[in-house]
Amino acid sequence: MSQRSEQAPAVSGRPVVRMRDVAAAAGVSVKTVSHVANGTGQVTDATGPVRV
């Protein structure tokens, strides 16, 4: 089994942002991020405003 790098490779000089990176920053699960990205499932606004 191969090991995953903690840092995603850069594409065109920009870092790759993975769903798990977004989930960690938002304090939600990867499944929740997937639901939002794909427009599936029921996701509430309970997490509050997004802070960057």
N, C-alpha and C positions, 0 to 999 in steps of 0.2 A: 504494500500500500504506500502510495507516495504522500509526502508531507506537503501541506499547503503553506505558502508563504503568508506571513501576516500582512505584508504590504502588497496591494494589487499592482500589477504591471501598468506602466503608463502607455497610453495610446495617443499618438499624435502629440506627444509632449504633455498631455493632461493625465492626471491620475484617474484610474478607473474607480468608480464608486459602486460598491456592491450593495445588494439589498440588506445584507447583515450590517453594513456600515450605517445605512440610513436608519435601520431598526435600533441600533445601539444609540445613535444620536437622538432619536425621537423617544427612546424609552419604551418601545413597543416590540412585539415579536416580528420575526421575519415574515411569518404568515400574514400578519396585519399589513405589512408593507406590500406584500404580494397582492393582497385583496385590493388595496388602494390603487396600485399600479395597473391592475387588470380590470378594475371596475366590477369585481365580483364580491360576493359575501356582503355582510352588513357591518359597516364600520361606523362607530359613533364619533362625535367630536369631543369625547370625554377627556382626551389628552390635553386639550387646551391649545393655545396659539403656538405656532412654530417659531422657535428662536434660532437664529443662525449665528 
